Amino acid sequence: MGQHQSVIVIGGGVVGSSIAWHIARRGESVTLLEARSIAAVASGASAGGVRQQGRDPREMPLAIAAIERWRTLEDELEADLHYYRNGHLVVYATADEVEAGRKSVETQRQLGLEIEMVEGPALAELAPGLAPEFVAGSYTLNDGHADPTRTTQSFARAAERSGAVIREGSEVERLLLDGDRVIGVETKGEKLYADHVVIAAGAWARELVRPLSIDLPFEAHGLQMLLTRPMPALLKQVVGAAGRPLSLKQLREGNYLIGGGWPGDIDMVSGKGRVREQSVQGSFETASGVFPELRKTEVERSWVGIEAISPDGVPIIGNAPGYTGLVIAAGFSGHGFALSPTTGQLVSELVLDGAPSISLDAFAVDRFDAGDSVQRIVPSAG
Ligand SMILES: Cc1cc2nc3c(=O)[nH]c(=O)nc-3n(C[C@H](O)[C@H](O)[C@H](O)COP(=O)(O)OP(=O)(O)OC[C@H]3O[C@@H](n4cnc5c(N)ncnc54)[C@H](O)[C@@H]3O)c2cc1C
């Protein structure tokens, strides 16, 4: 492509920030418009799990590619992302769960994942502190976690260093059209034009494309997190448990971070969530049942992030049907943080080259049937 191209990215979450950086590092002109501040919504509230295990088969190629990118991401972004590659462990208690776990390990191996079953005393050795009823676990050594706010801000800062313009407090009110071509955006009192517009506006993407008669059939949900007081270092892996809404990890400073898709309330105007006491109790009880060590500490802080959940639980990434100059990347359904390096790369390729290096067909905007809606809340965010 000889001629320089210009791109506007709407949304400064981890998805938009990564896209902006991947475009800027290729020397193309990019402006990122963020209504609030970088990492203000889902990306700042996230559990930060960086896993391949348990992915929908459609997401597995992206997740495997992303884990390769995470290997070098701190160097690429010149930042400490608090990235730990100490494994992801899903634990099983009953014979039925163990049997289902073995089958799932086999299926995931066939999808190209490095995953193993750890059973009996080997499990307690691998992850001391688990409740004794857990007799087996499926383990992916290369999975882990990172700090989501640091990562999002580091994408944005790296984009700026490569020439991107990042504007916080800049809300896009509508898209500008010339026939069926999207030619720019309008913020309060200002029109901005570009060759391409990318919508990475998380739970607000649906509203932005509604005037174009495109329905993104996802729903905004509040997902809740808990942070405990710091404890001595013990847990290395990210832990989930079959049939229980749980994601558990211990952070660098010793605090445990607990999630798993527990619901909270949301306010779409402020972009903020409100904690439900019932969810705090349910989440802490679930986590303590799997990892009793938690009973020695208490919850220090809790919060709710707003996430767009799609009807089939996988994201919506691709060209907007019926229009040129418009790409959508939204609806990451509780697990978009881990994919962010790859999402940014593939969307930048789609925008600048017309085709991504890994197929995004499974995530097409128009894959849903009329009337599809979200049937279930995501069982386990992270
Ligand atoms: C509690 C919780 C735990 C999670 N745990 C994990 C996990 O362990 N692992 C994992 O991989 N994923 C996890 N996720 C999911 C992951 O965090 C999200 O998929 C990801 O952050 C989505 O990023 P985003 O950029 O699409 O959305 P957001 O971070 O929501 O960013 C969208 C941005 O667009 C801005 N915006 C909206 N409208 C406009 C407009 N009109 N003009 C300008 N800007 C606009 C918003 O202000 C917002 O900052 C979790 C999510 C939550 C909420």
The ligand as an ORCA input file, in Angstrom:
! r2SCAN-3c Opt
* xyz 0 1
  C     -15.074     -7.801     35.785
  C     -14.489     -8.262     34.488
  C     -13.541     -9.298     34.494
  C     -12.959     -9.711     33.293
  N     -11.989    -10.666     33.323
  C     -11.311    -10.992     32.193
  C     -10.205    -11.883     32.213
  O      -9.812    -12.395     33.258
  N      -9.580    -12.160     31.042
  C      -9.983    -11.627     29.852
  O      -9.393    -11.936     28.819
  N     -11.025    -10.753     29.813
  C     -11.673    -10.424     30.953
  N     -12.714     -9.539     30.918
  C     -13.128     -9.013     29.633
  C     -12.226     -7.918     29.134
  O     -11.816     -7.081     30.194
  C     -12.987     -7.142     28.060
  O     -13.393     -8.051     27.054
  C     -12.159     -6.056     27.448
  O     -11.622     -5.213     28.442
  C     -13.026     -5.268     26.481
  O     -12.286     -4.197     26.008
  P     -12.959     -3.087     25.102
  O     -11.861     -2.171     24.716
  O     -13.769     -3.747     24.030
  O     -14.050     -2.396     26.029
  P     -13.938     -1.193     27.181
  O     -12.740     -1.435     28.009
  O     -15.252     -1.134     27.781
  O     -13.615      0.051     26.284
  C     -14.568      0.712     25.497
  C     -14.317      2.188     25.636
  O     -15.110      2.901     24.701
  C     -15.453      4.127     25.277
  N     -16.598      4.667     24.542
  C     -17.857      4.183     24.526
  N     -18.641      4.937     23.720
  C     -17.851      5.898     23.200
  C     -18.075      6.963     22.301
  N     -19.291      7.195     21.782
  N     -17.050      7.805     21.997
  C     -15.800      7.589     22.531
  N     -15.540      6.562     23.389
  C     -16.538      5.735     23.719
  C     -15.756      3.770     26.723
  O     -15.675      4.903     27.571
  C     -14.698      2.719     27.012
  O     -13.556      3.264     27.643
  C     -13.337     -9.101     32.089
  C     -14.275     -8.071     32.076
  C     -14.830     -7.634     33.260
  C     -15.808     -6.493     33.239
*
